[in-house]
Amino acid sequence: MTQKARQHTVYKTADGERIPGVTTVLGVLNKPALGPWHNRMGLQGIDTAKYVDALAEIGTLAHAMIEAYLSGETLDLSDYSSEQIDKAENSCLSYYEWAKGHTVEPILTEASLVSEPYRFGGTIDCYCLLDGVRTLVDFKTGKAIWPEHLYQVAAYDMLLFDNGHPVDAVMILQIGRDETEGFSTRTITDRSPYFAVFEHCLGIYRLKKVTERR
């Protein structure tokens, strides 16, 4: 079970068109907090690109560990350092503690899907029966649940719907990489306004592609 390649999934429609993924589409959003953060990191002599890449690998590994736990598969950890494994395991411990209080019956895990009507793709963390309810669960291994995460899960909700998987509940599960990052959950009932934001981002993404070619 190899995980690192999953960070670079290519999505294509049935007619062969290469289409953007959810996170790529949401890249058009302005993130004002990133400017000051880059400055602080720079003053500390930290290469932010390398720092973000390292965190992304830890997040990918944590997702893989949870998927292996849900599917009963064996995970190959040979590509990761002991520090990465330790931090990913911290995230997983939060998941395991949460899962103890619930019945989780996986239907899809780490499933790459495409919306033919909207022509975008994305990879679902976990679509399951959660205490008997058809639920989309999205794992976040950062410090908090941010607004763009809400737009992201609304897009995943639509991906599932377009592929014949009805969703009755959507939950974001924030599982920090260490004790300072904590644990939190958020349930989204009305996803329509968040998907509307995503749909506008998709329109902007496509318009930018057109204007950049001119």
C-alpha positions as CSV (number, residue, x, y, z in Angstrom):
1,M,0.0,0.0,0.0
2,T,1.9,3.1,-1.3
3,Q,0.7,6.5,-0.1
4,K,2.9,9.3,-1.3
5,A,1.7,9.1,-4.9
6,R,-1.8,9.8,-3.8
7,Q,-1.0,13.5,-3.3
8,H,-0.8,13.9,-7.1
9,T,-4.0,12.3,-8.3
10,V,-5.0,13.1,-11.9
11,Y,-8.7,13.4,-12.5
12,K,-10.3,12.9,-15.9
13,T,-13.9,12.9,-17.1
14,A,-15.4,10.1,-19.1
15,D,-14.6,11.8,-22.4
16,G,-10.9,12.1,-21.3
17,E,-10.7,15.8,-20.3
18,R,-8.2,16.5,-17.5
19,I,-10.1,18.4,-14.8
20,P,-9.0,20.1,-11.6
21,G,-9.2,18.7,-8.1
22,V,-11.1,20.3,-5.2
23,T,-8.0,21.7,-3.5
24,T,-6.6,23.1,-6.8
25,V,-9.9,24.9,-7.4
26,L,-9.9,26.4,-3.9
27,G,-6.4,27.7,-4.5
28,V,-8.0,30.7,-6.1
29,L,-9.2,31.9,-2.6
30,N,-7.2,34.6,-0.9
31,K,-5.7,33.5,2.5
32,P,-4.8,36.8,4.2
33,A,-3.3,35.1,7.3
34,L,-0.6,33.4,5.2
35,G,1.3,36.7,4.5
36,P,2.2,37.4,8.2
37,W,2.8,33.7,8.7
38,H,5.4,33.6,5.9
39,N,7.0,36.7,7.3
40,R,7.3,35.2,10.8
41,M,8.7,32.0,9.4
42,G,11.2,33.8,7.2
43,L,12.5,35.8,10.2
44,Q,13.2,32.5,11.9
45,G,15.1,31.3,8.9
46,I,12.5,28.6,8.0
47,D,11.9,27.7,4.4
48,T,8.1,27.7,4.3
49,A,7.9,25.6,1.1
50,K,9.9,22.8,2.7
51,Y,8.0,23.2,6.0
52,V,4.6,22.9,4.3
53,D,5.7,19.9,2.2
54,A,6.9,18.2,5.4
55,L,3.5,18.8,7.1
56,A,1.7,17.6,4.0
57,E,3.6,14.3,4.1
58,I,2.7,13.8,7.8
59,G,-1.0,14.5,6.9
60,T,-0.9,12.0,4.0
61,L,0.6,9.4,6.3
62,A,-2.0,10.0,9.0
63,H,-4.7,9.5,6.4
64,A,-3.1,6.3,5.2
65,M,-2.9,5.0,8.7
66,I,-6.5,5.6,9.3
67,E,-7.4,4.1,6.0
68,A,-5.3,1.0,6.8
69,Y,-7.1,0.7,10.2
70,L,-10.5,0.9,8.5
71,S,-9.7,-1.5,5.7
72,G,-7.5,-3.9,7.7
73,E,-4.7,-3.5,5.2
74,T,-1.0,-3.5,6.0
75,L,0.8,-0.2,5.6
76,D,4.3,0.2,4.2
77,L,6.1,2.9,6.3
78,S,9.5,2.5,4.7
79,D,9.3,5.9,2.9
80,Y,8.8,7.9,6.1
81,S,11.1,9.0,8.9
82,S,10.6,8.1,12.5
83,E,9.6,11.7,13.2
84,Q,6.9,11.7,10.5
85,I,5.6,8.4,11.8
86,D,5.4,9.7,15.4
87,K,3.5,12.8,14.4
88,A,1.1,10.9,12.1
89,E,0.5,8.4,14.9
90,N,-0.4,11.3,17.2
91,S,-3.2,12.3,14.8
92,C,-4.3,8.7,14.6
93,L,-4.6,8.4,18.4
94,S,-7.1,11.2,18.3
95,Y,-9.1,9.4,15.6
96,Y,-9.0,6.1,17.6
97,E,-10.2,7.8,20.8
98,W,-13.1,9.4,18.8
99,A,-14.0,6.2,17.0
100,K,-14.3,4.3,20.3
101,G,-17.6,6.1,20.9
102,H,-19.0,5.3,17.5
103,T,-19.8,2.5,15.1
104,V,-18.0,3.2,11.9
105,E,-18.8,1.0,8.9
106,P,-16.7,2.1,5.9
107,I,-18.3,2.2,2.4
108,L,-15.5,4.2,0.6
109,T,-12.1,5.3,1.9
110,E,-9.6,7.4,0.0
111,A,-11.8,7.1,-3.0
112,S,-11.0,9.3,-6.1
113,L,-14.2,10.5,-7.7
114,V,-15.2,12.8,-10.6
115,S,-18.3,14.9,-11.0
116,E,-19.3,14.7,-14.7
117,P,-21.9,17.5,-14.4
118,Y,-19.6,20.0,-12.7
119,R,-16.3,18.6,-14.2
120,F,-14.1,18.5,-11.2
121,G,-12.5,15.7,-9.1
122,G,-11.6,14.9,-5.6
123,T,-10.5,12.2,-3.1
124,I,-12.9,11.3,-0.3
125,D,-11.3,10.5,3.0
126,C,-14.2,8.4,4.4
127,Y,-17.8,7.7,3.4
128,C,-19.3,5.4,5.9
129,L,-22.3,4.4,8.0
130,L,-21.5,6.4,11.2
131,D,-23.8,5.0,13.9
132,G,-26.1,3.9,11.1
133,V,-26.1,7.3,9.3
134,R,-24.6,7.7,5.8
135,T,-21.8,10.2,6.6
136,L,-18.9,11.9,4.9
137,V,-16.0,12.2,7.3
138,D,-13.1,14.5,6.3
139,F,-9.9,14.3,8.3
140,K,-7.8,17.4,9.0
141,T,-4.4,17.1,10.5
142,G,-3.8,20.8,11.1
143,K,-4.3,23.2,14.0
144,A,-7.9,24.1,13.3
145,I,-10.9,23.9,11.0
146,W,-10.7,26.8,8.5
147,P,-13.4,28.2,6.3
148,E,-12.0,26.7,3.1
149,H,-12.5,23.2,4.7
150,L,-16.2,23.9,4.7
151,Y,-16.1,24.6,1.0
152,Q,-14.0,21.5,0.4
153,V,-16.4,19.1,2.1
154,A,-19.4,20.6,0.4
155,A,-17.6,19.8,-2.9
156,Y,-16.9,16.2,-1.7
157,D,-20.6,15.9,-0.8
158,M,-21.5,16.8,-4.4
159,L,-18.9,14.3,-5.7
160,L,-20.6,11.5,-3.7
161,F,-24.1,12.6,-4.8
162,D,-23.0,12.7,-8.5
163,N,-21.7,9.2,-8.1
164,G,-24.8,7.7,-6.6
165,H,-23.8,7.9,-2.9
166,P,-26.4,9.8,-0.9
167,V,-25.0,11.7,2.1
168,D,-27.1,12.3,5.2
169,A,-24.4,14.0,7.3
170,V,-21.1,15.7,6.8
171,M,-18.4,15.9,9.5
172,I,-15.0,17.4,9.7
173,L,-12.7,15.7,12.2
174,Q,-9.6,17.8,13.2
175,I,-6.9,15.5,14.5
176,G,-3.8,17.5,15.5
177,R,-0.3,16.2,14.9
178,D,0.7,16.8,18.6
179,E,-0.9,17.9,21.9
180,T,-0.7,21.6,21.0
181,E,-2.9,21.2,17.9
182,G,-5.7,19.5,19.7
183,F,-8.9,17.8,18.5
184,S,-12.2,19.1,17.3
185,T,-15.2,18.2,15.2
186,R,-17.7,20.1,13.1
187,T,-20.9,18.9,11.6
188,I,-22.3,20.8,8.5
189,T,-26.0,20.5,8.0
190,D,-26.8,22.9,5.2
191,R,-24.0,22.4,2.6
192,S,-25.6,24.5,-0.2
193,P,-24.0,27.9,0.7
194,Y,-20.6,26.4,1.0
195,F,-21.0,24.6,-2.3
196,A,-22.1,27.9,-3.9
197,V,-18.7,29.3,-2.8
198,F,-16.9,26.4,-4.3
199,E,-18.9,26.7,-7.6
200,H,-17.9,30.3,-7.9
201,C,-14.3,29.4,-7.2
202,L,-14.6,26.8,-10.0
203,G,-15.8,29.5,-12.4
204,I,-13.0,31.8,-11.4
205,Y,-10.4,29.0,-11.9
206,R,-11.7,28.3,-15.4
207,L,-11.8,32.0,-16.3
208,K,-8.2,32.4,-15.1
209,K,-7.1,29.5,-17.3
210,V,-8.7,31.2,-20.3
211,T,-7.2,34.6,-19.6
212,E,-3.8,33.2,-18.9
213,R,-3.7,31.6,-22.4
214,R,-4.2,35.0,-24.1
